[in-house]
Amino acid sequence: MTLVGNKGKSTWVRSKLYTHRKACRLCGSRKITEVLSLEPSPPANSFVSRDQVGEEQEKVPLNLCFCEQCFHVQLLDVVDPEVMFRNYVYVSGTSPTFVSHFETYARDIVGEYAPPEGSLVVDIGSNDGTLLKFFKRMGLNAVGVDPATSIAEAAERAGIPTIPAFFNAAVSSRIKKEHGQAQIITANNVFAHADNLHAIVLAARHLLKDDGIFVFEVSYLGDVFEKTLFDTIYHEHLAYHSVKPLVPFFESNLMELIDVKHVDSHGGSIRCVVQKKGGPHKVKPSVGDMIRNEEQLGLDQSASFQAFADRINAVKEKLSGLLRNIKDGGKSIAGYGAPAKATTLMHHFQLGPDIIDFIVDDSPLKQNLFTPGFHIPVLPPAAIEERKPDVLLILAWNFAEPIMQKHAGFGNNGGTFIVPLPDVRQV
Protein backbone atom coordinates (compact mmCIF):
# COMPACT_ATOMS: atom_id res chain seq x y z
CA MET A 1 0.00 0.00 0.00
CA THR A 2 1.08 3.58 0.43
CA LEU A 3 1.32 6.56 2.65
CA VAL A 4 0.20 10.09 1.90
CA GLY A 5 2.84 12.63 2.88
CA ASN A 6 3.23 16.37 2.51
CA LYS A 7 3.43 17.49 -1.10
CA GLY A 8 6.07 20.21 -1.02
CA LYS A 9 5.28 22.93 -3.54
CA SER A 10 8.88 23.03 -4.74
CA THR A 11 8.75 19.48 -6.06
CA TRP A 12 5.20 19.09 -7.40
CA VAL A 13 3.20 20.15 -10.42
CA ARG A 14 -0.55 19.39 -10.40
CA SER A 15 -2.12 17.76 -13.46
CA LYS A 16 -5.56 16.12 -13.11
CA LEU A 17 -5.15 12.45 -12.16
CA TYR A 18 -1.48 12.68 -11.26
CA THR A 19 1.26 15.00 -10.07
CA HIS A 20 4.82 15.28 -11.30
CA ARG A 21 7.72 15.21 -8.89
CA LYS A 22 10.84 17.12 -9.89
CA ALA A 23 13.30 15.69 -7.35
CA CYS A 24 14.52 12.26 -6.22
CA ARG A 25 12.32 10.93 -3.44
CA LEU A 26 15.32 9.44 -1.59
CA CYS A 27 17.95 12.18 -1.63
CA GLY A 28 16.11 15.23 -3.02
CA SER A 29 18.49 15.74 -5.95
CA ARG A 30 17.15 17.28 -9.14
CA LYS A 31 19.85 15.60 -11.23
CA ILE A 32 17.45 13.14 -12.87
CA THR A 33 17.89 11.25 -16.14
CA GLU A 34 15.01 9.53 -17.95
CA VAL A 35 16.26 6.04 -18.86
CA LEU A 36 13.13 4.29 -20.18
CA SER A 37 9.87 5.49 -21.71
CA LEU A 38 7.05 2.92 -21.70
CA GLU A 39 3.66 3.35 -23.33
CA PRO A 40 1.36 5.52 -21.16
CA SER A 41 -1.50 3.61 -19.56
CA PRO A 42 -4.31 4.05 -17.04
CA PRO A 43 -3.42 3.14 -13.43
CA ALA A 44 -2.68 -0.57 -13.39
CA ASN A 45 -5.62 -1.69 -11.24
CA SER A 46 -8.23 0.74 -12.58
CA PHE A 47 -10.65 -1.96 -13.73
CA VAL A 48 -14.07 -0.75 -14.86
CA SER A 49 -17.60 -2.11 -14.67
CA ARG A 50 -19.74 -2.96 -17.70
CA ASP A 51 -21.53 0.40 -17.66
CA GLN A 52 -18.15 2.20 -17.81
CA VAL A 53 -16.78 0.32 -20.81
CA GLY A 54 -17.69 3.08 -23.25
CA GLU A 55 -15.80 5.72 -21.27
CA GLU A 56 -12.21 6.48 -22.22
CA GLN A 57 -9.78 6.28 -19.32
CA GLU A 58 -7.06 8.87 -18.83
CA LYS A 59 -3.54 7.55 -19.43
CA VAL A 60 -0.58 8.50 -17.27
CA PRO A 61 3.06 8.72 -18.48
CA LEU A 62 5.21 5.75 -17.52
CA ASN A 63 8.80 6.95 -17.63
CA LEU A 64 11.58 5.37 -15.60
CA CYS A 65 14.05 7.91 -14.17
CA PHE A 66 17.52 7.61 -12.64
CA CYS A 67 18.97 9.84 -9.91
CA GLU A 68 22.52 10.76 -10.84
CA GLN A 69 23.35 11.55 -7.21
CA CYS A 70 22.15 8.53 -5.17
CA PHE A 71 21.41 6.15 -8.12
CA HIS A 72 17.80 5.52 -7.13
CA VAL A 73 15.49 4.44 -9.98
CA GLN A 74 11.91 5.72 -9.84
CA LEU A 75 8.79 7.12 -11.49
CA LEU A 76 8.25 10.83 -11.08
CA ASP A 77 4.60 10.92 -12.26
CA VAL A 78 2.59 10.06 -9.17
CA VAL A 79 -1.06 8.99 -9.40
CA ASP A 80 -3.24 10.18 -6.53
CA PRO A 81 -3.09 7.35 -3.93
CA GLU A 82 -6.75 7.87 -3.10
CA VAL A 83 -7.53 6.79 -6.68
CA MET A 84 -5.33 3.72 -6.56
CA PHE A 85 -5.73 2.30 -3.08
CA ARG A 86 -9.10 3.13 -1.51
CA ASN A 87 -10.91 0.53 -3.65
CA TYR A 88 -8.01 -1.86 -4.13
CA VAL A 89 -8.68 -5.19 -5.89
CA TYR A 90 -5.52 -7.15 -5.05
CA VAL A 91 -5.94 -9.60 -2.17
CA SER A 92 -2.92 -11.55 -0.85
CA GLY A 93 -4.90 -14.55 0.39
CA THR A 94 -6.18 -15.54 -3.08
CA SER A 95 -2.71 -16.83 -4.04
CA PRO A 96 -1.61 -20.10 -2.39
CA THR A 97 1.95 -19.24 -3.40
CA PHE A 98 1.82 -15.97 -1.50
CA VAL A 99 0.15 -17.52 1.52
CA SER A 100 3.01 -20.01 1.72
CA HIS A 101 5.53 -17.21 1.20
CA PHE A 102 4.12 -15.17 4.08
CA GLU A 103 4.09 -18.19 6.39
CA THR A 104 7.80 -18.75 5.71
CA TYR A 105 8.45 -15.02 6.04
CA ALA A 106 6.88 -14.86 9.52
CA ARG A 107 8.64 -18.02 10.64
CA ASP A 108 12.03 -16.71 9.44
CA ILE A 109 11.68 -13.35 11.21
CA VAL A 110 10.51 -14.88 14.49
CA GLY A 111 13.20 -17.55 14.32
CA GLU A 112 16.01 -15.09 13.69
CA TYR A 113 15.02 -12.15 15.92
CA ALA A 114 13.14 -14.00 18.71
CA PRO A 115 10.57 -11.37 19.71
CA PRO A 116 9.19 -11.93 23.24
CA GLU A 117 5.80 -13.62 23.39
CA GLY A 118 3.00 -11.09 23.19
CA SER A 119 5.13 -8.52 21.36
CA LEU A 120 3.38 -6.19 18.95
CA VAL A 121 3.73 -6.65 15.19
CA VAL A 122 2.39 -3.87 12.94
CA ASP A 123 1.99 -4.46 9.20
CA ILE A 124 1.81 -1.35 7.02
CA GLY A 125 -0.28 -2.11 3.95
CA SER A 126 -1.59 -5.26 5.64
CA ASN A 127 -4.14 -6.07 2.94
CA ASP A 128 -6.31 -8.99 4.11
CA GLY A 129 -4.04 -9.79 7.07
CA THR A 130 -2.43 -12.89 5.58
CA LEU A 131 1.05 -12.14 7.00
CA LEU A 132 -0.24 -10.99 10.39
CA LYS A 133 -2.27 -14.17 10.72
CA PHE A 134 0.95 -16.19 10.86
CA PHE A 135 2.62 -13.85 13.36
CA LYS A 136 -0.49 -14.10 15.51
CA ARG A 137 -0.34 -17.92 15.46
CA MET A 138 3.21 -17.62 16.82
CA GLY A 139 2.01 -15.83 19.95
CA LEU A 140 2.44 -12.22 18.88
CA ASN A 141 -0.12 -9.42 18.91
CA ALA A 142 -1.00 -8.02 15.51
CA VAL A 143 -2.29 -4.71 14.17
CA GLY A 144 -2.73 -3.96 10.48
CA VAL A 145 -2.94 -0.65 8.63
CA ASP A 146 -4.48 -0.49 5.17
CA PRO A 147 -6.41 2.21 3.29
CA ALA A 148 -8.48 -0.25 1.17
CA THR A 149 -11.63 0.03 3.26
CA SER A 150 -13.45 -3.14 2.20
CA ILE A 151 -10.33 -5.31 2.49
CA ALA A 152 -9.49 -3.81 5.89
CA GLU A 153 -13.03 -4.54 7.10
CA ALA A 154 -12.74 -8.14 5.90
CA ALA A 155 -9.44 -8.54 7.77
CA GLU A 156 -11.05 -7.14 10.91
CA ARG A 157 -13.89 -9.67 10.64
CA ALA A 158 -11.28 -12.41 10.25
CA GLY A 159 -9.72 -11.50 13.59
CA ILE A 160 -6.92 -9.15 12.51
CA PRO A 161 -7.38 -5.67 14.05
CA THR A 162 -6.94 -3.31 11.10
CA ILE A 163 -6.97 0.49 10.87
CA PRO A 164 -8.52 1.52 7.51
CA ALA A 165 -6.15 4.38 6.76
CA PHE A 166 -2.92 5.41 5.08
CA PHE A 167 -0.04 4.97 7.51
CA ASN A 168 1.30 8.32 8.74
CA ALA A 169 2.50 10.04 11.89
CA ALA A 170 -1.02 10.31 13.33
CA VAL A 171 -1.73 6.59 12.80
CA SER A 172 1.67 5.73 14.27
CA SER A 173 0.88 7.77 17.40
CA ARG A 174 -2.57 6.18 17.67
CA ILE A 175 -1.15 2.66 17.60
CA LYS A 176 1.55 3.58 20.13
CA LYS A 177 -1.06 5.03 22.49
CA GLU A 178 -3.53 2.13 22.15
CA HIS A 179 -1.16 -0.84 21.86
CA GLY A 180 2.31 0.32 22.91
CA GLN A 181 5.49 0.28 20.85
CA ALA A 182 6.07 -2.34 18.17
CA GLN A 183 8.80 -4.98 18.32
CA ILE A 184 8.38 -5.67 14.59
CA ILE A 185 7.01 -3.42 11.84
CA THR A 186 6.57 -4.92 8.40
CA ALA A 187 5.79 -3.25 5.07
CA ASN A 188 5.50 -5.40 1.97
CA ASN A 189 5.65 -3.47 -1.31
CA VAL A 190 4.90 -0.27 0.60
CA PHE A 191 8.39 0.93 -0.21
CA ALA A 192 7.59 0.50 -3.88
CA HIS A 193 4.14 2.09 -3.65
CA ALA A 194 4.84 5.13 -1.49
CA ASP A 195 5.90 8.57 -2.61
CA ASN A 196 6.98 10.07 0.70
CA LEU A 197 9.35 7.38 1.97
CA HIS A 198 10.94 9.69 4.53
CA ALA A 199 7.56 10.14 6.25
CA ILE A 200 7.00 6.37 6.42
CA VAL A 201 10.39 5.79 8.01
CA LEU A 202 9.98 8.57 10.55
CA ALA A 203 6.49 7.36 11.51
CA ALA A 204 7.78 3.78 11.80
CA ARG A 205 10.77 4.90 13.86
CA HIS A 206 8.41 6.70 16.27
CA LEU A 207 6.42 3.49 16.76
CA LEU A 208 9.36 1.08 16.97
CA LYS A 209 11.00 -0.10 20.20
CA ASP A 210 14.69 0.72 20.55
CA ASP A 211 15.61 -2.93 19.97
CA GLY A 212 12.87 -3.51 17.37
CA ILE A 213 13.17 -4.10 13.64
CA PHE A 214 11.51 -2.67 10.56
CA VAL A 215 11.24 -5.27 7.79
CA PHE A 216 10.12 -4.62 4.23
CA GLU A 217 10.01 -6.55 0.99
CA VAL A 218 10.10 -4.93 -2.44
CA SER A 219 10.65 -6.03 -6.00
CA TYR A 220 14.40 -5.88 -6.65
CA LEU A 221 15.78 -3.65 -9.38
CA GLY A 222 18.56 -6.16 -10.02
CA ASP A 223 16.01 -8.80 -11.06
CA VAL A 224 13.92 -6.33 -13.07
CA PHE A 225 17.08 -5.32 -14.93
CA GLU A 226 18.67 -8.73 -15.45
CA LYS A 227 15.47 -10.62 -16.33
CA THR A 228 13.84 -7.80 -18.36
CA LEU A 229 10.82 -7.75 -16.04
CA PHE A 230 9.65 -4.43 -17.43
CA ASP A 231 5.98 -5.16 -16.73
CA THR A 232 6.63 -4.74 -13.01
CA ILE A 233 6.99 -1.05 -13.90
CA TYR A 234 3.56 0.51 -13.35
CA HIS A 235 2.09 3.48 -11.54
CA GLU A 236 1.63 1.76 -8.18
CA HIS A 237 5.37 1.01 -8.20
CA LEU A 238 6.94 4.41 -7.81
CA ALA A 239 10.29 3.11 -6.57
CA TYR A 240 12.57 0.41 -8.06
CA HIS A 241 14.89 -0.35 -5.23
CA SER A 242 18.48 -1.42 -5.12
CA VAL A 243 20.52 -1.62 -1.92
CA LYS A 244 23.15 1.03 -2.63
CA PRO A 245 20.78 4.05 -2.47
CA LEU A 246 18.95 2.67 0.58
CA VAL A 247 21.99 2.76 2.91
CA PRO A 248 22.40 6.58 2.91
CA PHE A 249 18.63 7.03 2.80
CA PHE A 250 18.15 5.20 6.10
CA GLU A 251 21.17 6.93 7.63
CA SER A 252 19.53 10.28 6.84
CA ASN A 253 16.55 9.11 8.93
CA LEU A 254 18.63 7.84 11.90
CA MET A 255 18.05 4.23 10.86
CA GLU A 256 20.42 1.48 9.76
CA LEU A 257 20.05 -1.21 7.10
CA ILE A 258 21.41 -4.36 8.75
CA ASP A 259 20.45 -7.25 6.46
CA VAL A 260 19.25 -7.97 2.93
CA LYS A 261 17.92 -11.30 1.68
CA HIS A 262 17.06 -12.12 -1.91
CA VAL A 263 13.65 -13.86 -2.17
CA ASP A 264 11.72 -15.28 -5.11
CA SER A 265 8.44 -13.36 -4.91
CA HIS A 266 7.37 -11.11 -7.81
CA GLY A 267 10.10 -12.52 -10.03
CA GLY A 268 12.76 -11.52 -7.50
CA SER A 269 12.53 -9.29 -4.44
CA ILE A 270 14.66 -8.20 -1.50
CA ARG A 271 13.73 -8.44 2.16
CA CYS A 272 15.46 -5.67 4.06
CA VAL A 273 15.83 -5.48 7.84
CA VAL A 274 16.37 -2.07 9.44
CA GLN A 275 16.95 -0.99 13.03
CA LYS A 276 17.29 2.34 14.81
CA LYS A 277 20.78 3.80 14.50
CA GLY A 278 22.90 2.25 17.25
CA GLY A 279 20.52 -0.71 17.71
CA PRO A 280 21.59 -4.11 19.07
CA HIS A 281 22.20 -5.92 15.76
CA LYS A 282 25.38 -5.86 13.71
CA VAL A 283 25.26 -5.04 9.99
CA LYS A 284 25.50 -8.35 8.12
CA PRO A 285 27.85 -8.95 5.16
CA SER A 286 24.79 -9.33 2.92
CA VAL A 287 24.46 -5.54 2.66
CA GLY A 288 27.95 -5.01 1.26
CA ASP A 289 27.69 -8.13 -0.92
CA MET A 290 24.52 -6.86 -2.59
CA ILE A 291 26.04 -3.43 -3.23
CA ARG A 292 29.10 -4.94 -4.90
CA ASN A 293 26.88 -7.08 -7.12
CA GLU A 294 24.83 -4.01 -8.10
CA GLU A 295 27.98 -2.15 -9.07
CA GLN A 296 29.04 -5.07 -11.26
CA LEU A 297 25.62 -5.00 -12.97
CA GLY A 298 25.97 -1.26 -13.55
CA LEU A 299 22.84 -0.32 -11.60
CA ASP A 300 24.61 2.83 -10.45
CA GLN A 301 25.06 4.08 -14.03
CA SER A 302 22.26 5.53 -16.13
CA ALA A 303 23.90 4.33 -19.37
CA SER A 304 23.33 0.70 -18.35
CA PHE A 305 19.60 1.06 -18.92
CA GLN A 306 19.94 1.43 -22.70
CA ALA A 307 20.63 -2.30 -22.89
CA PHE A 308 17.52 -2.86 -20.74
CA ALA A 309 15.40 -0.91 -23.25
CA ASP A 310 16.89 -2.91 -26.13
CA ARG A 311 15.97 -6.21 -24.45
CA ILE A 312 12.39 -5.02 -23.92
CA ASN A 313 12.09 -4.24 -27.62
CA ALA A 314 13.39 -7.72 -28.49
CA VAL A 315 10.75 -9.36 -26.25
CA LYS A 316 8.06 -7.15 -27.77
CA GLU A 317 9.00 -8.19 -31.29
CA LYS A 318 9.05 -11.89 -30.41
CA LEU A 319 5.84 -12.04 -28.37
CA SER A 320 3.78 -9.70 -30.57
CA GLY A 321 4.82 -11.58 -33.69
CA LEU A 322 3.92 -14.93 -32.13
CA LEU A 323 0.49 -13.80 -30.94
CA ARG A 324 -0.41 -12.11 -34.23
CA ASN A 325 0.53 -15.23 -36.17
CA ILE A 326 -1.76 -17.25 -33.90
CA LYS A 327 -4.66 -14.83 -34.45
CA ASP A 328 -4.01 -14.73 -38.20
CA GLY A 329 -4.33 -18.51 -38.13
CA GLY A 330 -7.89 -18.19 -36.85
CA LYS A 331 -7.19 -19.31 -33.29
CA SER A 332 -8.43 -17.75 -30.07
CA ILE A 333 -6.27 -16.40 -27.24
CA ALA A 334 -7.27 -15.89 -23.62
CA GLY A 335 -5.17 -14.34 -20.88
CA TYR A 336 -4.67 -15.99 -17.51
CA GLY A 337 -4.41 -13.60 -14.61
CA ALA A 338 -5.17 -9.89 -14.45
CA PRO A 339 -2.34 -8.64 -12.23
CA ALA A 340 -1.25 -5.02 -12.26
CA LYS A 341 1.78 -5.95 -14.34
CA ALA A 342 -0.49 -7.07 -17.17
CA THR A 343 -1.60 -3.47 -17.74
CA THR A 344 1.95 -2.42 -18.57
CA LEU A 345 2.66 -5.45 -20.76
CA MET A 346 -0.59 -5.17 -22.70
CA HIS A 347 -0.30 -1.43 -23.31
CA HIS A 348 3.39 -1.35 -24.17
CA PHE A 349 3.00 -4.31 -26.54
CA GLN A 350 -0.43 -3.13 -27.77
CA LEU A 351 -2.17 -6.41 -26.88
CA GLY A 352 -5.77 -5.28 -27.01
CA PRO A 353 -9.08 -7.02 -27.71
CA ASP A 354 -7.97 -7.73 -31.28
CA ILE A 355 -5.42 -10.15 -29.78
CA ILE A 356 -6.83 -11.23 -26.39
CA ASP A 357 -10.46 -12.38 -26.43
CA PHE A 358 -10.94 -12.51 -22.66
CA ILE A 359 -8.98 -12.93 -19.43
CA VAL A 360 -9.62 -15.21 -16.47
CA ASP A 361 -8.58 -14.45 -12.90
CA ASP A 362 -8.92 -16.33 -9.62
CA SER A 363 -9.88 -13.22 -7.63
CA PRO A 364 -13.63 -12.61 -7.30
CA LEU A 365 -12.85 -8.89 -6.89
CA LYS A 366 -11.68 -8.71 -10.52
CA GLN A 367 -14.16 -11.09 -12.11
CA ASN A 368 -16.86 -9.54 -14.31
CA LEU A 369 -14.90 -6.30 -14.58
CA PHE A 370 -12.97 -5.01 -17.61
CA THR A 371 -9.25 -4.33 -17.89
CA PRO A 372 -7.80 -0.81 -17.66
CA GLY A 373 -7.79 0.98 -21.00
CA PHE A 374 -8.47 -1.93 -23.36
CA HIS A 375 -11.63 -3.05 -21.50
CA ILE A 376 -11.14 -6.77 -22.08
CA PRO A 377 -13.58 -8.81 -19.94
CA VAL A 378 -12.22 -10.58 -16.86
CA LEU A 379 -14.04 -13.84 -16.12
CA PRO A 380 -13.83 -16.71 -13.62
CA PRO A 381 -11.50 -19.62 -14.55
CA ALA A 382 -14.54 -21.71 -15.48
CA ALA A 383 -14.62 -19.70 -18.73
CA ILE A 384 -11.64 -21.72 -19.98
CA GLU A 385 -13.79 -24.84 -20.18
CA GLU A 386 -16.85 -22.95 -21.38
CA ARG A 387 -15.17 -20.94 -24.16
CA LYS A 388 -12.32 -23.34 -25.00
CA PRO A 389 -9.61 -20.93 -26.19
CA ASP A 390 -6.74 -22.39 -28.20
CA VAL A 391 -4.06 -20.49 -26.29
CA LEU A 392 -3.67 -19.25 -22.72
CA LEU A 393 -1.27 -16.32 -22.40
CA ILE A 394 -0.15 -16.40 -18.75
CA LEU A 395 -0.10 -12.72 -17.81
CA ALA A 396 0.54 -13.67 -14.17
CA TRP A 397 3.82 -15.22 -15.34
CA ASN A 398 5.35 -15.33 -11.82
CA PHE A 399 2.74 -18.01 -11.04
CA ALA A 400 3.11 -19.82 -14.38
CA GLU A 401 4.06 -23.21 -12.97
CA PRO A 402 1.18 -23.56 -10.47
CA ILE A 403 -1.27 -22.19 -13.08
CA MET A 404 -0.17 -24.78 -15.66
CA GLN A 405 -0.33 -27.55 -13.07
CA LYS A 406 -3.81 -26.50 -11.97
CA HIS A 407 -5.04 -26.42 -15.57
CA ALA A 408 -3.10 -29.38 -16.91
CA GLY A 409 -6.29 -30.59 -18.59
CA PHE A 410 -6.19 -27.59 -20.91
CA GLY A 411 -2.78 -28.62 -22.18
CA ASN A 412 -3.67 -32.29 -22.31
CA ASN A 413 -6.61 -31.44 -24.58
CA GLY A 414 -4.42 -29.68 -27.10
CA GLY A 415 -4.28 -26.18 -25.64
CA THR A 416 -1.07 -24.15 -25.63
CA PHE A 417 0.31 -22.07 -22.77
CA ILE A 418 2.46 -19.05 -23.57
CA VAL A 419 4.61 -17.52 -20.82
CA PRO A 420 5.74 -14.00 -21.83
CA LEU A 421 8.51 -13.35 -19.29
CA PRO A 422 11.33 -13.64 -18.33
CA ASP A 423 11.64 -15.44 -21.70
CA VAL A 424 8.88 -16.00 -24.25
CA ARG A 425 8.10 -19.72 -24.26
CA GLN A 426 5.33 -22.04 -25.41
CA VAL A 427 4.27 -25.06 -23.37
DOMI-817225 format. One record per residue (C-alpha): x, y, z. Coordinates in steps of 0.25 Angstrom, whole numbers, padded with zeros to 4 digits, always signed. Example, Ala and Ser with C-alpha at 12.3 -4.5 7.8 and 13.67 -1.06 7.14 Angstrom:
<nodes>
+0049-0018+0031;+0055-0004+0029;
</nodes>
This chain:
<nodes>
+0000+0000+0000;+0004+0014+0002;+0005+0026+0011;+0001+0040+0008;+0011+0051+0012;+0013+0065+0010;+0014+0070-0004;+0024+0081-0004;+0021+0092-0014;+0036+0092-0019;+0035+0078-0024;+0021+0076-0030;+0013+0081-0042;-0002+0078-0042;-0008+0071-0054;-0022+0064-0052;-0021+0050-0049;-0006+0051-0045;+0005+0060-0040;+0019+0061-0045;+0031+0061-0036;+0043+0068-0040;+0053+0063-0029;+0058+0049-0025;+0049+0044-0014;+0061+0038-0006;+0072+0049-0007;+0064+0061-0012;+0074+0063-0024;+0069+0069-0037;+0079+0062-0045;+0070+0053-0051;+0072+0045-0065;+0060+0038-0072;+0065+0024-0075;+0053+0017-0081;+0039+0022-0087;+0028+0012-0087;+0015+0013-0093;+0005+0022-0085;-0006+0014-0078;-0017+0016-0068;-0014+0013-0054;-0011-0002-0054;-0022-0007-0045;-0033+0003-0050;-0043-0008-0055;-0056-0003-0059;-0070-0008-0059;-0079-0012-0071;-0086+0002-0071;-0073+0009-0071;-0067+0001-0083;-0071+0012-0093;-0063+0023-0085;-0049+0026-0089;-0039+0025-0077;-0028+0035-0075;-0014+0030-0078;-0002+0034-0069;+0012+0035-0074;+0021+0023-0070;+0035+0028-0071;+0046+0021-0062;+0056+0032-0057;+0070+0030-0051;+0076+0039-0040;+0090+0043-0043;+0093+0046-0029;+0089+0034-0021;+0086+0025-0032;+0071+0022-0029;+0062+0018-0040;+0048+0023-0039;+0035+0028-0046;+0033+0043-0044;+0018+0044-0049;+0010+0040-0037;-0004+0036-0038;-0013+0041-0026;-0012+0029-0016;-0027+0031-0012;-0030+0027-0027;-0021+0015-0026;-0023+0009-0012;-0036+0013-0006;-0044+0002-0015;-0032-0007-0017;-0035-0021-0024;-0022-0029-0020;-0024-0038-0009;-0012-0046-0003;-0020-0058+0002;-0025-0062-0012;-0011-0067-0016;-0006-0080-0010;+0008-0077-0014;+0007-0064-0006;+0001-0070+0006;+0012-0080+0007;+0022-0069+0005;+0016-0061+0016;+0016-0073+0026;+0031-0075+0023;+0034-0060+0024;+0028-0059+0038;+0035-0072+0043;+0048-0067+0038;+0047-0053+0045;+0042-0060+0058;+0053-0070+0057;+0064-0060+0055;+0060-0049+0064;+0053-0056+0075;+0042-0045+0079;+0037-0048+0093;+0023-0054+0094;+0012-0044+0093;+0021-0034+0085;+0014-0025+0076;+0015-0027+0061;+0010-0015+0052;+0008-0018+0037;+0007-0005+0028;-0001-0008+0016;-0006-0021+0023;-0017-0024+0012;-0025-0036+0016;-0016-0039+0028;-0010-0052+0022;+0004-0049+0028;-0001-0044+0042;-0009-0057+0043;+0004-0065+0043;+0010-0055+0053;-0002-0056+0062;-0001-0072+0062;+0013-0070+0067;+0008-0063+0080;+0010-0049+0076;+0000-0038+0076;-0004-0032+0062;-0009-0019+0057;-0011-0016+0042;-0012-0003+0035;-0018-0002+0021;-0026+0009+0013;-0034-0001+0005;-0047+0000+0013;-0054-0013+0009;-0041-0021+0010;-0038-0015+0024;-0052-0018+0028;-0051-0033+0024;-0038-0034+0031;-0044-0029+0044;-0056-0039+0043;-0045-0050+0041;-0039-0046+0054;-0028-0037+0050;-0030-0023+0056;-0028-0013+0044;-0028+0002+0043;-0034+0006+0030;-0025+0018+0027;-0012+0022+0020;+0000+0020+0030;+0005+0033+0035;+0010+0040+0048;-0004+0041+0053;-0007+0026+0051;+0007+0023+0057;+0004+0031+0070;-0010+0025+0071;-0005+0011+0070;+0006+0014+0081;-0004+0020+0090;-0014+0009+0089;-0005-0003+0087;+0009+0001+0092;+0022+0001+0083;+0024-0009+0073;+0035-0020+0073;+0034-0023+0058;+0028-0014+0047;+0026-0020+0034;+0023-0013+0020;+0022-0022+0008;+0023-0014-0005;+0020-0001+0002;+0034+0004-0001;+0030+0002-0016;+0017+0008-0015;+0019+0021-0006;+0024+0034-0010;+0028+0040+0003;+0037+0030+0008;+0044+0039+0018;+0030+0041+0025;+0028+0025+0026;+0042+0023+0032;+0040+0034+0042;+0026+0029+0046;+0031+0015+0047;+0043+0020+0055;+0034+0027+0065;+0026+0014+0067;+0037+0004+0068;+0044+0000+0081;+0059+0003+0082;+0062-0012+0080;+0051-0014+0069;+0053-0016+0055;+0046-0011+0042;+0045-0021+0031;+0040-0018+0017;+0040-0026+0004;+0040-0020-0010;+0043-0024-0024;+0058-0024-0027;+0063-0015-0038;+0074-0025-0040;+0064-0035-0044;+0056-0025-0052;+0068-0021-0060;+0075-0035-0062;+0062-0042-0065;+0055-0031-0073;+0043-0031-0064;+0039-0018-0070;+0024-0021-0067;+0027-0019-0052;+0028-0004-0056;+0014+0002-0053;+0008+0014-0046;+0007+0007-0033;+0021+0004-0033;+0028+0018-0031;+0041+0012-0026;+0050+0002-0032;+0060-0001-0021;+0074-0006-0020;+0082-0006-0008;+0093+0004-0011;+0083+0016-0010;+0076+0011+0002;+0088+0011+0012;+0090+0026+0012;+0075+0028+0011;+0073+0021+0024;+0085+0028+0031;+0078+0041+0027;+0066+0036+0036;+0075+0031+0048;+0072+0017+0043;+0082+0006+0039;+0080-0005+0028;+0086-0017+0035;+0082-0029+0026;+0077-0032+0012;+0072-0045+0007;+0068-0048-0008;+0055-0055-0009;+0047-0061-0020;+0034-0053-0020;+0029-0044-0031;+0040-0050-0040;+0051-0046-0030;+0050-0037-0018;+0059-0033-0006;+0055-0034+0009;+0062-0023+0016;+0063-0022+0031;+0065-0008+0038;+0068-0004+0052;+0069+0009+0059;+0083+0015+0058;+0092+0009+0069;+0082-0003+0071;+0086-0016+0076;+0089-0024+0063;+0102-0023+0055;+0101-0020+0040;+0102-0033+0032;+0111-0036+0021;+0099-0037+0012;+0098-0022+0011;+0112-0020+0005;+0111-0033-0004;+0098-0027-0010;+0104-0014-0013;+0116-0020-0020;+0108-0028-0028;+0099-0016-0032;+0112-0009-0036;+0116-0020-0045;+0102-0020-0052;+0104-0005-0054;+0091-0001-0046;+0098+0011-0042;+0100+0016-0056;+0089+0022-0065;+0096+0017-0077;+0093+0003-0073;+0078+0004-0076;+0080+0006-0091;+0083-0009-0092;+0070-0011-0083;+0062-0004-0093;+0068-0012-0105;+0064-0025-0098;+0050-0020-0096;+0048-0017-0110;+0054-0031-0114;+0043-0037-0105;+0032-0029-0111;+0036-0033-0125;+0036-0048-0122;+0023-0048-0113;+0015-0039-0122;+0019-0046-0135;+0016-0060-0129;+0002-0055-0124;-0002-0048-0137;+0002-0061-0145;-0007-0069-0136;-0019-0059-0138;-0016-0059-0153;-0017-0074-0153;-0032-0073-0147;-0029-0077-0133;-0034-0071-0120;-0025-0066-0109;-0029-0064-0094;-0021-0057-0084;-0019-0064-0070;-0018-0054-0058;-0021-0040-0058;-0009-0035-0049;-0005-0020-0049;+0007-0024-0057;-0002-0028-0069;-0006-0014-0071;+0008-0010-0074;+0011-0022-0083;-0002-0021-0091;-0001-0006-0093;+0014-0005-0097;+0012-0017-0106;-0002-0013-0111;-0009-0026-0108;-0023-0021-0108;-0036-0028-0111;-0032-0031-0125;-0022-0041-0119;-0027-0045-0106;-0042-0050-0106;-0044-0050-0091;-0036-0052-0078;-0038-0061-0066;-0034-0058-0052;-0036-0065-0038;-0040-0053-0031;-0055-0050-0029;-0051-0036-0028;-0047-0035-0042;-0057-0044-0048;-0067-0038-0057;-0060-0025-0058;-0052-0020-0070;-0037-0017-0072;-0031-0003-0071;-0031+0004-0084;-0034-0008-0093;-0047-0012-0086;-0045-0027-0088;-0054-0035-0080;-0049-0042-0067;-0056-0055-0064;-0055-0067-0054;-0046-0078-0058;-0058-0087-0062;-0058-0079-0075;-0047-0087-0080;-0055-0099-0081;-0067-0092-0086;-0061-0084-0097;-0049-0093-0100;-0038-0084-0105;-0027-0090-0113;-0016-0082-0105;-0015-0077-0091;-0005-0065-0090;-0001-0066-0075;+0000-0051-0071;+0002-0055-0057;+0015-0061-0061;+0021-0061-0047;+0011-0072-0044;+0012-0079-0058;+0016-0093-0052;+0005-0094-0042;-0005-0089-0052;-0001-0099-0063;-0001-0110-0052;-0015-0106-0048;-0020-0106-0062;-0012-0118-0068;-0025-0122-0074;-0025-0110-0084;-0011-0114-0089;-0015-0129-0089;-0026-0126-0098;-0018-0119-0108;-0017-0105-0103;-0004-0097-0103;+0001-0088-0091;+0010-0076-0094;+0018-0070-0083;+0023-0056-0087;+0034-0053-0077;+0045-0055-0073;+0047-0062-0087;+0036-0064-0097;+0032-0079-0097;+0021-0088-0102;+0017-0100-0093;
</nodes>
